[in-house]
Structure formats: C-alpha cells, structure tokens
Amino acid sequence: MPTCCGKPSTAKLVSNPHGVTSREKHAFDRVLGLPQVTMSGVAVIIGAGIFVLLGPATQEAGGAVWLSFVVAAILSALTAFSYMELASMFPKASSEHEFTRQVFPRWVSAVVGWSMATALVVAASTVSLGFGRYLREFFDVDERITAGVLILVMAYVSYLGMERAAWMIIGMAGIEIGALVIVALLGVPSIGDHDLFSGSLSGVLSAAGLVFFAFIGFDEVITLAEETRDPARTVPRALLAALAISTVLYVAVAIAAVSVLGVSGVVGAERPLAQVGQVVVGSWAADALSVAALVSTGTTVLLVVTAASRMFYGMARVADFPGALAAVRHRRVPLNALVLTVAVALGFLLLGNLKTLAAATDALIYLIFLLVNVVVIVLRFTKPHLQRPFRIRGTVGRLPLLPVAAFVVVLVVARELQQESFWMVGAVLVVGLVVHLVSRRPNPML
C-alpha cells in the first residue's frame, strides 16, 4: 500500500487489478482506449523536436545521424520499461508522484510531483512560443500574443473533456505523422546520393545524447491513466507503441533529410524538413511542412496543459497540495488545477526567453527518471508480491537489470545538460517543498 512519511500504511484497503482501492472513486469518465492513448503518446513525443534537433544532431553525427535516433530510442526505452511496470501497478493521474510515494517519504513524492508539474507548465510556455515563431512566417504578429492565445484555446479544449480532446489529438497527430511520412517518401529517390554511415562512433553517441531530448514526453501518457479504459493493460501497451512509432518516423526522416540535402545541407538549414520539401517539390511544400510544425506544437501544448492539470489534481487528491485543486467538474476535468496551469503558463510567457528555465526542466525530468528507476528496483525487494500486470523481465535474484541500466544511462546522458540549469533545479525543489509543507493535510486515502 502507499506509504506515508516512509512507513507502510496499516489501513485495510483492498486493491483491484487496476490499482484502485476500495476507498477511491473514479473522478473522471474512462473514455480513452488504446488508439487514443497511443496517438497522444506519439503526438507528445514527436512534438517539435524533430523540426529543431535534426540540424544540431547531424553536425555531431554526420550522415549516420539516423543511427543516433536508434541509440537514443533504445536508451529511452530502458526508462520507459520502468514506467510501464509502475503504470500497470499504479495507474493514477499523478504518475511520478504516485510512484515515488510508494517508496519515499511523503515530502519527497510531493516535491517530485511539483517538479514534474513545473516541467510541464514550462513546456507549455516554451512550445507555445515556438508556435508563435512558426506563425510569424505567415503573419507578422507578436509571438507572445499568439502563444498566449494558443494556451487559452488548448486549455478550453482540455476543459471540454478528454473524450472530445482525444479525437482532436488523433486528428492533429495524424497530420504530424502524415507530414513526416511525406518527408520520408520524398527522400526515397535520393537514397544512396550521400553516405548514410559517415561520421564517427563518438559523434553518433554524442548526437544520441542530444536527441534523447526528442523522446522525452513518453511519461506524460501515464497522466491519462484515470481516463483510460483498463489502464493497467492499455497504458503500458500504448507507451511502448508510441515509442516504436516515433522511432520509426525519426529514423526515416533523418535518412531522407541527409539523402536529399547532404550533411552540410542539413546542418546549414534553419528548417531542414521544410528544405527537403522545397528541394524536391517546391516552396509550397516548405510552407506545408511549416503548417505541420504549427499543428505539432499546438498538439503538444494541449497535451502538456492537460498533463500538468492532472498532476496538480493527483497531488491535491492525496492532500499533498491545496485541496481546491482536487475539484473535478462533471467528471471531465480538474477545473481549478487547469486554471492554475494556464495562469502560470501565461505568466512564464512574460519572461519572453525561457531558454534557461527550459534547460532546468530537462534536468528536473532527468532527476525524476532516476527516481522512477529506483522505485522499480526498491519495490522488487520491499513489495515483491504486488500484482504487476506488466513486469520487466531479466533479473539477478530480485534485482531487475533494465532499471539498473536505465539509471546509469540517465546519469551519463545528463552530462549534456547545462551546468547552470542545476541551480534553477534547486530553486524549483525548494519552492515545491515549501508549498507542500504549508498546504499538506491528513491523507484522505489512508
């Protein structure tokens, strides 16, 4: 059972296979199936990463940049497996907060949840600014104004409930996937024109560390667990499928870009994917791919705003944060948590350049990845008989090997982070701890 202050609860609660206790009630309607959750995962993983990171990654890896995406996918999958096991055991909206409170003292899980929610809110602001910059290619409008409008529109879509939002996500994700498939197909006739194995092993590994960021986001699938049918089975399968689909798309697009433009062309292009369309088809194709980037960033904002509100809701429900954030309207949306998410995201837009804060959120996510892998390992020893609908295979005794490897990988990849971002991480952790200590109440779930 969940722990409080590091000690097992003595409350007699009966758990069902979906990780919901007899004292819990569903606050949300379970309206999502495997296709909706999978497409949500693809949409948030792809985001705008491939539109931004391909050039810098190619500069490191050369023509073998596609191999960097394969390596990064494997490294990401190691931690993703830990998420799958924990999500099958504890399919809750607050995901990382729920996982860590199974092992760590209450204040630690509260700070973890706060950190993840903060990272999501900052992501909403930074990605919406990216949307504003893409839109300026068509209209001369202040990027902060369009970013703010985008956040408000996507928050309203989230407010309408996940049943409606999910179909919009599927449609927008379909446009993202379609655009990347078109880029891949445009490159097919040019395969062989440039060396796809040029570059060094060290360059490939360095680029893998860079594009590892392009896979961050798979964890947000877990926040939809309480709105998913049969989440113990559906969420892990959707997460794995989303990673696989995203990897195939990333690799195919990287091969196409290098085949059409060459290494120097990819590195020198401000918008390499749009440049592929322009070279092969014409300027209208470049504009079409810019529209796809707008759709991609818009989808990401919708998903991260929704995920952040669910994180705040989940922490409030177990009394780790102000109880008002646990209010749910018509079994559709945690309205107060959504309003808080939007207000903070709009506030961050006033800062304009969020580069340092965004780098700090990457560091926060890496810290959370480390803790998630630790939780899997510890639970194998402390609660070996808990039901695990999805169980990571490969152990030495009770020690699961993949989470250990994932822990090491995250430590190694984290060396790519900016050193100054760690000071910001410390500030975020302190603020989260203070908010928790001021607002915490007796846990109603115990």
C-alpha positions in Angstrom: 0.0 0.0 0.0 1.1 3.6 -0.3 3.5 4.9 2.3 3.2 8.0 4.4 6.3 9.5 6.0 8.3 6.5 4.9 6.1 3.9 6.9 3.7 1.4 5.4 0.1 2.3 5.9 -1.9 0.0 8.3 -5.2 0.9 6.8 -7.1 -2.1 5.4 -7.7 -1.4 1.8 -8.4 -3.8 -1.0 -6.8 -3.3 -4.4 -8.2 -4.4 -7.6 -6.1 -5.2 -10.7 -6.2 -1.6 -11.9 -4.5 -0.3 -8.8 -7.7 1.4 -7.4 -8.5 0.9 -3.7 -12.0 0.3 -2.3 -12.0 3.8 -0.8 -11.3 5.5 -4.1 -13.8 6.7 -6.6 -13.3 7.5 -10.2 -13.2 11.2 -10.6 -13.1 11.0 -14.4 -15.0 9.2 -17.0 -12.9 6.4 -18.6 -13.3 7.3 -22.3 -9.8 6.5 -23.8 -8.8 3.3 -25.5 -5.5 2.1 -26.9 -5.7 4.1 -30.2 -6.3 7.4 -28.4 -3.6 6.9 -25.7 -1.1 5.7 -28.3 -1.7 8.7 -30.6 -1.4 11.0 -27.6 1.9 9.5 -26.9 3.1 9.8 -30.4 2.0 13.4 -30.6 3.8 14.5 -27.4 7.0 12.5 -28.2 7.3 14.0 -31.7 6.3 17.5 -30.6 8.5 19.9 -32.4 11.7 18.0 -31.5 12.4 16.6 -35.0 11.9 20.0 -36.5 14.5 21.6 -34.2 17.1 19.0 -33.3 17.9 17.3 -36.6 20.4 20.0 -37.7 22.5 20.1 -34.5 22.4 16.3 -34.3 23.6 15.9 -37.9 26.5 18.3 -37.1 27.6 15.8 -34.4 26.9 12.5 -36.1 27.3 13.3 -39.8 25.4 11.1 -42.2 24.9 8.4 -39.5 22.5 10.7 -37.6 19.7 8.3 -38.2 21.7 5.8 -36.1 21.8 8.3 -33.2 18.0 8.2 -33.1 18.1 4.4 -32.9 20.6 4.6 -30.0 18.5 7.3 -28.2 15.3 5.3 -28.6 17.0 2.3 -27.0 18.3 4.4 -24.1 14.8 6.0 -23.7 13.1 2.6 -23.8 15.1 1.4 -20.8 13.4 4.0 -18.5 10.1 3.6 -20.4 10.0 0.0 -19.3 10.2 1.2 -15.7 7.3 3.5 -16.4 5.3 0.6 -17.9 5.8 -1.6 -14.9 4.8 1.1 -12.4 1.9 2.4 -14.6 0.5 -1.1 -14.6 0.7 -1.2 -10.8 -0.5 2.3 -10.0 -2.4 3.8 -13.0 -3.0 7.2 -11.5 -3.2 10.7 -13.0 -0.3 11.9 -10.8 2.1 9.3 -12.3 5.6 10.1 -10.9 4.1 11.5 -7.7 2.1 8.3 -7.2 5.1 6.1 -8.0 7.5 7.8 -5.6 5.1 7.9 -2.7 5.2 4.1 -2.7 8.8 4.1 -1.6 9.9 7.6 -0.4 8.7 9.8 2.4 5.7 11.9 1.7 7.6 15.2 1.3 9.9 13.6 -1.4 6.9 12.4 -3.5 5.3 15.8 -3.2 8.5 17.6 -4.4 8.7 15.1 -7.3 5.1 15.8 -8.3 5.7 19.5 -8.1 8.8 19.2 -10.2 7.0 17.3 -12.9 4.1 19.7 -12.9 6.5 22.6 -13.2 8.3 21.0 -16.1 5.0 20.5 -17.9 3.9 24.1 -17.3 7.3 25.4 -18.6 7.0 23.1 -21.6 3.6 24.6 -22.4 5.1 28.1 -22.4 8.2 27.2 -24.4 6.4 25.2 -27.0 3.7 27.8 -27.4 6.4 30.4 -28.1 7.7 28.0 -30.7 4.3 28.0 -32.2 4.4 31.8 -32.3 7.7 31.8 -34.1 6.4 29.4 -36.8 3.3 31.5 -37.2 5.4 34.6 -37.9 6.5 33.0 -41.1 2.9 33.7 -42.3 1.7 36.6 -40.2 3.6 39.5 -38.5 2.2 39.0 -35.0 4.0 39.2 -31.7 4.9 35.6 -30.8 3.9 36.1 -27.1 0.4 37.1 -28.1 -0.1 34.1 -30.4 1.5 31.8 -27.7 -1.0 33.1 -25.1 -3.9 32.6 -27.4 -2.8 29.1 -28.2 -2.6 28.2 -24.5 -6.1 29.5 -23.8 -7.6 27.7 -26.8 -5.9 24.4 -25.9 -7.0 24.8 -22.3 -10.6 25.2 -23.4 -10.3 22.1 -25.5 -9.0 20.3 -22.4 -11.9 21.7 -20.4 -14.4 20.1 -22.8 -13.1 16.7 -21.6 -10.8 14.0 -22.9 -13.4 12.3 -24.9 -13.6 15.3 -27.3 -10.0 16.3 -26.9 -8.8 12.8 -27.7 -10.4 12.9 -31.2 -8.8 16.3 -31.8 -5.4 14.9 -30.7 -5.8 11.9 -33.0 -6.6 14.3 -35.9 -3.7 16.6 -35.2 -1.3 13.7 -34.5 -2.4 12.3 -37.9 -1.3 15.5 -39.6 2.1 15.3 -37.8 2.6 11.7 -38.8 1.5 12.4 -42.3 3.9 15.2 -42.7 6.8 13.1 -41.5 5.8 10.2 -43.8 5.7 12.6 -46.7 9.3 13.8 -45.9 10.4 10.2 -45.7 8.9 9.4 -49.0 10.4 12.5 -50.7 13.8 11.2 -49.7 13.4 7.7 -51.1 14.6 8.5 -54.7 17.7 10.2 -53.3 18.8 7.3 -51.0 22.4 6.5 -52.0 23.3 10.0 -53.1 25.0 10.7 -49.8 26.8 8.4 -47.3 24.5 7.4 -44.5 27.3 6.0 -42.5 29.7 8.9 -42.5 30.8 10.2 -39.1 32.4 8.7 -36.0 31.1 6.4 -33.3 31.8 9.1 -30.7 29.8 11.6 -32.9 26.9 9.2 -33.1 26.8 8.7 -29.3 27.2 12.5 -28.7 24.2 13.1 -31.0 22.2 10.4 -29.3 22.6 12.3 -26.1 21.3 15.3 -27.8 18.3 13.7 -29.5 17.5 11.9 -26.3 15.5 15.1 -25.5 13.4 14.3 -28.6 12.0 11.3 -26.8 11.2 13.0 -23.5 7.4 13.2 -23.2 6.5 9.5 -23.2 6.0 9.7 -19.5 3.1 12.1 -20.0 1.0 9.2 -21.3 0.7 8.0 -17.7 -1.2 11.1 -16.6 -4.2 9.9 -18.8 -4.4 6.7 -16.8 -7.6 7.6 -14.8 -9.4 8.5 -18.1 -8.3 5.3 -19.8 -10.3 2.0 -20.0 -8.4 -0.9 -18.4 -5.3 1.4 -17.7 -3.2 -1.4 -16.2 -3.0 -3.0 -19.6 -3.7 -0.2 -22.0 -1.2 2.4 -20.8 1.9 0.3 -20.9 1.0 -1.0 -24.4 0.3 2.5 -25.6 3.5 3.8 -24.3 5.6 1.1 -26.0 3.7 1.5 -29.3 4.1 5.3 -29.2 7.9 4.9 -28.7 8.1 2.4 -31.5 6.1 4.6 -34.0 8.1 7.7 -33.0 11.4 6.0 -33.5 10.5 4.7 -37.0 9.4 8.2 -38.0 12.5 9.8 -36.6 14.9 7.4 -38.4 13.0 7.6 -41.7 13.0 11.4 -41.7 16.7 11.6 -40.7 17.6 9.3 -43.6 15.5 11.3 -46.0 17.0 14.7 -45.0 20.6 13.5 -45.3 19.8 11.8 -48.6 18.3 14.9 -50.2 20.4 17.7 -48.6 23.6 16.0 -47.6 25.2 16.6 -44.2 26.2 20.2 -44.9 22.8 21.0 -46.2 21.0 19.6 -43.1 23.4 21.4 -40.8 23.1 24.7 -42.6 19.3 24.7 -43.0 17.2 26.6 -40.5 14.3 24.4 -41.2 15.8 21.1 -42.7 12.5 19.3 -43.1 10.9 22.3 -44.9 14.1 22.5 -47.0 13.7 18.9 -48.1 10.2 19.7 -49.3 11.4 22.8 -51.2 14.3 21.0 -52.9 12.2 18.0 -54.0 8.8 19.6 -54.7 8.9 23.4 -54.4 8.3 26.3 -52.0 4.7 25.3 -51.4 5.8 22.1 -49.8 8.1 24.0 -47.4 5.1 26.1 -46.4 3.0 22.9 -45.9 5.6 21.5 -43.6 5.7 24.7 -41.6 2.0 24.3 -41.1 2.6 20.8 -39.9 5.1 22.2 -37.4 2.3 24.6 -36.2 0.0 21.6 -35.7 2.7 19.7 -33.9 3.4 22.4 -31.4 -0.3 23.0 -30.9 -0.9 19.3 -30.1 2.0 19.3 -27.7 0.6 22.4 -25.8 -2.8 20.6 -25.5 -1.2 17.5 -24.1 1.2 19.2 -21.6 -1.5 21.5 -20.3 -3.8 18.5 -19.7 -1.0 16.5 -18.1 0.0 19.4 -15.8 -3.5 19.8 -14.6 -3.8 16.1 -13.9 -0.6 16.2 -11.9 -1.8 19.1 -9.7 -5.1 17.3 -9.3 -3.5 14.0 -8.2 -1.3 15.7 -5.6 -4.2 17.6 -4.2 -6.4 14.5 -4.0 -4.0 12.9 -1.5 -3.7 16.1 0.4 -0.1 16.9 -0.6 -1.2 20.2 -2.1 -4.1 22.6 -1.6 -7.4 20.7 -1.7 -9.1 23.1 -4.1 -7.0 21.7 -6.9 -8.8 18.3 -6.5 -12.1 19.7 -7.6 -13.5 17.9 -10.7 -16.2 19.4 -12.9 -18.8 17.0 -14.3 -16.3 14.1 -14.2 -14.5 15.7 -17.1 -11.7 18.0 -15.9 -10.0 19.2 -12.7 -11.1 22.8 -13.4 -9.1 24.6 -10.6 -6.0 22.7 -11.5 -6.4 23.6 -15.1 -6.9 27.3 -14.3 -3.8 27.3 -12.2 -1.8 25.6 -15.0 -3.0 28.2 -17.6 -2.3 31.1 -15.3 1.3 30.0 -14.5 2.0 29.2 -18.2 0.8 32.6 -19.3 2.9 34.2 -16.5 6.0 32.5 -17.9 5.3 34.0 -21.3 6.0 37.4 -19.9 9.6 36.3 -19.4 10.0 36.0 -23.2 13.1 33.9 -23.4 12.7 30.7 -21.4 15.8 29.0 -22.6 17.4 28.7 -19.1 14.2 27.7 -17.4 13.6 25.1 -20.2 17.1 23.7 -19.6 16.3 23.4 -15.9 13.1 21.5 -16.6 15.2 19.0 -18.7 17.4 18.5 -15.6 14.2 18.0 -13.5 12.9 15.4 -15.8 16.3 13.5 -15.7 16.2 13.6 -11.9 12.6 12.1 -12.0 13.7 9.4 -14.4 16.4 8.4 -11.9 13.9 8.2 -9.1 11.4 6.2 -11.2 14.1 3.6 -11.9 15.0 3.5 -8.2 11.3 2.9 -7.3 11.1 -0.1 -9.6 14.2 -1.6 -8.0 13.2 -0.9 -4.4 9.6 -2.3 -4.9 11.0 -5.6 -6.2 12.6 -6.1 -2.8 10.1 -4.5 -0.5 6.9 -5.5 -2.1 7.7 -8.4 -4.4 4.2 -9.9 -4.2 2.3 -6.8 -5.5 0.5 -7.6 -8.8 2.4 -6.4 -11.8 0.3 -6.7 -15.0 3.4 -5.6 -16.9 6.6 -6.9 -15.5 10.1 -6.2 -16.7 11.9 -9.4 -17.4 15.6 -10.1 -16.7 16.7 -10.3 -13.1 19.5 -11.4 -10.9 17.8 -12.7 -7.9 15.2 -9.9 -7.2 17.3 -7.2 -8.9 15.8 -6.2 -12.3 18.6 -5.4 -14.7 16.9 -3.0 -17.1 16.1 -0.3 -14.5 19.8 -0.5 -13.3 21.0 0.0 -16.8 18.4 2.9 -17.3 19.7 4.6 -14.1 23.3 4.5 -15.4 22.2 5.7 -18.9 20.3 8.7 -17.5 23.3 9.7 -15.4 25.6 9.5 -18.5 23.2 11.4 -20.8 22.6 14.1 -18.1 26.2 15.3 -18.7 24.9 17.0 -21.8 22.8 19.4 -19.6 23.9 23.0 -18.9 25.6 23.3 -15.6 23.8 26.5 -14.7 20.4 24.7 -15.0 21.1 22.8 -11.8 20.9 26.0 -9.8 17.4 26.5 -11.1 16.5 22.9 -10.3 17.5 23.6 -6.7 15.2 26.6 -6.6 12.2 24.7 -8.0 12.7 21.9 -5.5 12.8 24.3 -2.6 9.7 26.1 -3.7 7.9 22.8 -4.1 8.9 21.7 -0.6 7.7 25.0 0.9 4.3 24.8 -0.8 3.8 21.2 0.3 4.7 21.9 3.9 2.4 24.8 4.1 -0.6 23.2 2.4 -0.4 19.5 3.3 -3.3 17.9 5.2 -4.0 14.3 6.6 -4.1 12.0 3.6 -7.8 11.0 2.9 -6.7 7.9 1.1 -5.2 6.3 4.3 
